[in-house]
Amino acid sequence: MLAFMKCVAESVMEKGVRGLAEFVPGGPYLFDVAADAMKRMKERRKRDEVCDELRQAAQATFEEAKAAAERVAREVVAAGPVEDRLTLELYLSQVPGAVRKSLRRPEDYTGRSVPAGFVLDTADDMARLLPPQMPQFRTGQQLPGRPGWSLLEPLGAGGFGEVWKVEHDFIPGIRAVKFCTDPTAKQRLLTHEGKLIARVMKEGRHLHVVPLVDADLISETPWLAYEFVGGGDLAGKILAWQQLPVAERVAQAIESLRVLAQTTSHFHRLTPPIVHRDLKPANILVGDDGALKITDFGIGGIAAQKAISSSRDGATAYSRAVSMLSGSFTPIYASPQQQRGAAADPRDDIHALGVIGYQMLTGRLDAGPGPRFDRDLRKLSLPDSLIDIIGDCIDTELEHRPADGSVLAARLQVASEGPTSSSVNIEADHERRRQQEQETRLKEEAERLRREQEEADRLRLEKEHREKEEAERQSQEQAEEEARLTVLRKAKAPQTTSKRKDTGDDERDTREGFWFVNVGEVAGRDTRNWDDCREYGFLAAGYGAKYSNAMKRLPLGARVFAYVTGLGYVGYGEVIQPAVMARDFIPDGSVLPLLKIPDVGGNMGHDLDDEDVAEWCVGIRWHMTFDREEAKRFPGAFANQNVVCKLGDQKTIAYLRKEFNVTD
């Protein structure tokens, strides 16, 4: 895997690493990189060694991929810009996922093995193994507007934006967050689709719908949070079903199609109806129990419109093939009316279900039903009634399709049981359906109660966590105040008969000694940047009052040592400006506010107007600073997880005095 990644990395550097942030999926930049990487692989590895490299990549976990990407990026970029290294590292970490997606096939729908006889020979072959686009977000970033939630790993990307797995610092459970990075889609989210999403959330939970649990539609990059479903998608099931006997595959397909139709009917019967408009195998996930769950209700129209528009602009044969085999090529499933831009209609979803039904029955993802689709289905010995249902669903004329999901589900139920004229059987069938619907309602109610209990537990945990943090903060402040008063009493004891010369004793005490301040820079995260702190004279903290309040404790004239976690002490200076919100901070000697300076990096501008969450900056006049590589530390040197605290360890103070040439 390392050799394969290194060839890709060197090719990216050869073509310009900045191109990663600008290239269009399927465009010339990716193919130039692929051609160069293919040439390097041929020069360095034999054919069987190439297959071994790909096998290692396909079987790598995200953590393994991330570690390998970091190692290769450091080696290839070497002394180059840090931003280039981080950009390359992020791109390379996506390679194993792209390899797995390219290797998915009926014999191995996970894509974790290399098929016998596999050949990697051309630039096109290589391009299929590379990530089609560069993520805009990075592992470790905070979810905008939700302190405590961090991005773990990317799950996918498309026309709508990016999907990331996220988790909270202490609240149990994983979520999948969809970021809307497309400007047109963002505008629609703020208008029509925003109201639609509100209706979906109001409808509550359904056993076969992925719950939408949170949303932020007014952030710079709007996002929606869903429960994480980790069992793969329907595309994987369809590929796996190809290994089953025909009769078993057909039975699975009919029942799955009926469940999907019944699920859509729940939304089709609302007033006005909610239409998904982007039903496809990639949007139908599989729960841990094997149950199918539809995702993207409420935003399907946005994603589909973007995909259809991109297809009209000219999708490459490569991107089209990859999308089709992953069950995500929207134009195959979109009805003629939808492709022409007509208003949403439940029968648009019926058309998509017809295409999905055909693919489930035939086991093929690489094509939709053609003019002779009935011939393909008759080879499976399907009854005419079922073939007619598929035909009606995909009819080009809107009025010839079943009216909504409930009508389609009823027809599938009858077709699966065979024709009958017996009123007794009909009544029994109705009774059976009533019982099934009642069981479904009971399950949904039980699921709702379980989720409500989970939410109550989550809120309780959050409250307990906040109370614990507040108690610890108050305890720490009390201990520091008692220690300060003790020092004052000892200092004044021999001079009990003397008078105070002024009223500034307490203020001077807070300035005496040295302060420890954590820069807040963490490798691999888009947070504060030591280079900016050093150049523009400041230190900062945010993402919670607990952290920003610590900055407010630093008085004017306080002498501080700046510390980078995991590296050591990098700067010594004194406070020359009190803590202010980042939006209001103007560096000493500058005419521009910090956030208006073009080359300021990190994520200093988050939550600008929220006093509790925004960054707070303290102005520093640096007396001596060092690069990260020259950070000062020794075994046993004082280090603390707090943002700010007084330095009391004498060994550390003596060491830092010497290293930073502090003589007073």
C-alpha angles and dihedrals in degrees: 000000000000093000092049092048092047092054090051092045094050090048092051090051090047092053094040123275091227087067088074090071093050109034122116116231108262091011131132096269093064093047092048089054091045093051093050093045090049090054092051093048092052091051095049108031138046119231095259090047089053090055090050090052091051092046090055091049093048092052097044120114118228091256091052091047091049093050092048091047091051092050094048094044092052091050097046099040092039108162094000125117116306090229091058090052093050092046092050091045092053092049094047092050087064094056098089091052091051090048092052092048091052093048096051111124140145094275092051115015090178092063092222096129135057114239120240112267093021112164127195104193115129140049088251089055090052094045090059089060096051128086106263094219144012119256115239092210131059137220111267096027117135118248104253112256095005111086113204096032112106133187111249106179140334116262100187148314137227145147093305094052138261134331120212135182110234136184137187127242092245110350107100121236138060125250134197113225123198113205117204104220098159111098095215092048090048091057091050091049089057092052128024100000092048090063090045092053090050089055092050092052090047091055090066126210132341125189092235100039124082104239119243100219104173141004141184111195098168101057120107085258108030117217143186125209122213133180108270113251110193105181098093125247141285091268088066091048092051091052091047092049090061087076092058127090111268095249092053093046091050092050091050091047096050094048092046091049091050091051091050092048092049090049095051089048089066088066097032091061094056120104106270096016121241111229119198097207095186105062110155136135092267090058094050108080130194120233125217088262092053094255117144115240124190115220134193098043104166098024101052091099092057095047093044094050090052093048093047091048091050090049091053090050088058124275115212119245088245097052091043092052094048092047093049095050090050092050093242105107098117099193091067091060100036116101120239089251092053092049089053090053098252122159117279116274130178087239089068086068090046089057090052091048090052091055091045090048091053091050093048092050096046096035091230126130097170095076144026126224113297131200090285097043090131090064090056092051095046088059085067091056091242119168117256090242091063093044089051091052092055090046093051091049094055096039111135090225113081096214093055094062125087108277096240145332095288093056091049092048092051092050091049091050092053093043093051092053097044130241120308136176097189114115088205091058091045091053091047089050091052091048091050090052092049090052091048091050091049091050089049092051091049091050091048091050091049090048091049092051091047091052092047089053090049090051091049090050090049093052091047091051091049091051093048090048092051092047091049092050091048092049091049091048093050091046091051093048091048091050091049091048092050090049091049092051091048090054090049093050092049092048093051098040097093092047101054092132096049123092124237110258093211144350098255100088095110093047092050090050092059089053096048119092123016135296129219113221124182112220090213095225114144122186112250095015128104095233134115117337123221091208090061093044089051097046099042099034108243147107123211147187135182148137091103142020089250089068102035092048088059089060090051089060092068108100126208110277095025112147112228138190112207116220129196112206113249094008111058141236115342108168147029124198147122133261112257100164127041121236116289133165113277092247090060100042117111114186116237109272094013128116092201128072112248094251091053093057104105100219099047106123135191123058100293094139099062120128092000098183101037108097093197097049106028124096116267117206131205118199114237131191103209118217095182133000137178136203116256090255090059096046113148122238141131133195107287095017114153115266128162138189090224119100094228134011140145116268110238105157105107096201091055092046092050091048093049093046089058097042094046095038095240108170105164 
